[in-house]
Amino acid sequence: MTSPSATSYTIPKVPDIIECSIEKTLDVIGGKWAFLVLRELFCGTRRFGELQRSIASVSPRALTSTLRHMEEKGVLIRTVFPTVPVTVEYSLTPKGEDLHQIVKEMKLWAARWT
C-alpha cells in the first residue's frame, strides 16, 4: 500500500492578506470534472470504477487526467493495493476536505438561481 503518512501534511497558515486571486483556487481544483469528483469523494473513499459510474458522462481518459491533476495539487490521495488486478482507491486529503464548504456554497447558489 502506498500513501503519504499523516505527518506529511502541514496545517495551513491564516493569511495576513487575502489576495483577490480566484485563479489560484481554480488551478488547484482543475477542470470541469473536478467538482463532480469532489462531490463523490466528500462521501468517502472511491475506486476508479465507482467514480466513473457515478459521473456517467466522463470518459476514462478525462477522469484519469482529472484524478492525476488533483493528486499533483495535493487534493486527493491515490492508494494502490498490490492485488491482482491492482486495486486503486482515491480519498481526499485535508486540503481536499477543506474545499467542501466552497462546493456546498456553489450548490446553494445553483439552487437559488437556476
VEXTORKE-332751 format. One line per 5 residues: number of its first residue (from 1); their letters; for each residue x negated, y, z negated of C-alpha. Coordinates in nm, 3 decimals, padded with zeros to 5 digits. Each point is the difference from the previous one (the first is absolute). Example, Ala and Ser with C-alpha at 12.3 -4.5 7.8 and 13.67 -1.06 7.14 Angstrom:
2
1> AS> -01.230:-00.450:-00.780 ~ -00.137:00.344:00.066
END
This chain:
114
1> MTSPS> 00.000:00.000:00.000 ~ -00.140:00.341:00.094 ~ 00.128:00.313:-00.165 ~ -00.163:00.299:-00.167 ~ -00.020:-00.009:-00.375
6> ATSYT> 00.228:00.222:-00.203 ~ -00.300:00.207:-00.107 ~ -00.078:00.105:00.358 ~ 00.279:00.257:-00.009 ~ -00.041:00.344:-00.148
11> IPKVP> 00.263:00.211:-00.166 ~ 00.084:00.291:00.229 ~ -00.091:00.347:-00.119 ~ 00.258:00.272:-00.051 ~ -00.087:00.262:00.262
16> DIIEC> -00.074:00.357:-00.109 ~ 00.135:00.131:00.330 ~ 00.241:-00.185:00.224 ~ -00.087:00.058:00.363 ~ 00.281:00.043:00.246
21> SIEKT> -00.121:-00.294:00.205 ~ 00.259:-00.265:00.076 ~ -00.236:-00.131:00.267 ~ -00.208:-00.174:-00.269 ~ 00.303:-00.194:-00.123
26> LDVIG> 00.107:-00.089:00.353 ~ -00.353:-00.121:00.077 ~ 00.012:-00.236:-00.297 ~ 00.351:-00.126:00.070 ~ -00.063:-00.044:00.371
31> GKWAF> 00.252:-00.062:00.276 ~ 00.373:-00.047:00.011 ~ -00.006:-00.362:-00.121 ~ -00.182:00.085:-00.323 ~ 00.316:00.130:-00.167
36> LVLRE> 00.181:-00.326:00.070 ~ -00.297:-00.202:-00.125 ~ -00.001:00.212:-00.316 ~ 00.374:-00.059:-00.043 ~ -00.059:-00.374:00.004
41> LFCGT> -00.307:00.003:-00.224 ~ 00.173:00.217:-00.263 ~ 00.206:-00.317:-00.066 ~ -00.312:-00.211:-00.053 ~ -00.271:-00.202:00.172
46> RRFGE> 00.083:-00.120:00.353 ~ -00.160:-00.223:00.261 ~ -00.045:00.109:00.360 ~ 00.293:-00.209:00.125 ~ 00.228:00.138:-00.269
51> LQRSI> -00.090:00.355:00.098 ~ 00.056:-00.075:00.368 ~ 00.344:-00.151:-00.067 ~ 00.097:00.293:-00.224 ~ -00.106:00.257:00.260
56> ASVSP> 00.162:-00.164:00.301 ~ -00.097:00.258:00.263 ~ -00.377:00.003:-00.075 ~ -00.231:-00.200:00.224 ~ -00.266:-00.222:-00.159
61> RALTS> -00.269:00.222:00.148 ~ 00.152:00.321:-00.141 ~ 00.052:-00.161:-00.341 ~ -00.359:-00.126:-00.008 ~ -00.130:00.344:00.092
66> TLRHM> 00.215:00.168:-00.265 ~ -00.109:-00.245:-00.271 ~ -00.368:00.044:00.089 ~ 00.031:00.378:-00.009 ~ 00.177:-00.005:-00.337
71> EEKGV> -00.262:-00.238:-00.140 ~ -00.284:00.225:00.123 ~ 00.167:00.298:-00.168 ~ 00.033:-00.188:-00.330 ~ 00.381:-00.014:00.003
76> LIRTV> 00.028:-00.378:-00.003 ~ -00.203:-00.308:-00.084 ~ -00.032:-00.293:00.237 ~ -00.054:-00.324:-00.192 ~ -00.111:-00.310:00.190
81> FPTVP> 00.058:-00.349:-00.141 ~ -00.215:-00.286:00.139 ~ 00.285:-00.225:00.108 ~ 00.067:-00.172:00.332 ~ 00.122:00.207:00.173
86> VTVEY> -00.142:00.301:-00.184 ~ 00.253:00.181:-00.219 ~ -00.023:00.380:-00.009 ~ 00.198:00.219:-00.239 ~ 00.036:00.376:-00.012
91> SLTPK> 00.071:00.207:-00.310 ~ -00.020:00.366:-00.091 ~ -00.287:00.156:-00.190 ~ 00.069:00.266:-00.263 ~ -00.061:00.253:00.279
96> GEDLH> 00.272:-00.169:00.207 ~ 00.241:-00.022:-00.294 ~ -00.046:00.372:-00.051 ~ 00.167:00.058:00.339 ~ 00.329:-00.143:-00.130
101> QIVKE> 00.138:00.335:-00.114 ~ -00.080:00.162:00.336 ~ 00.184:-00.273:00.190 ~ 00.291:00.013:-00.244 ~ 00.036:00.375:00.057
106> MKLWA> -00.005:-00.053:00.377 ~ 00.282:-00.257:-00.036 ~ 00.204:00.245:-00.206 ~ -00.054:00.274:00.257 ~ 00.114:-00.233:00.280
111> ARWT> 00.308:-00.099:-00.198 ~ 00.095:00.366:-00.042 ~ -00.079:00.130:00.347 ~ 00.045:-00.277:00.254
END
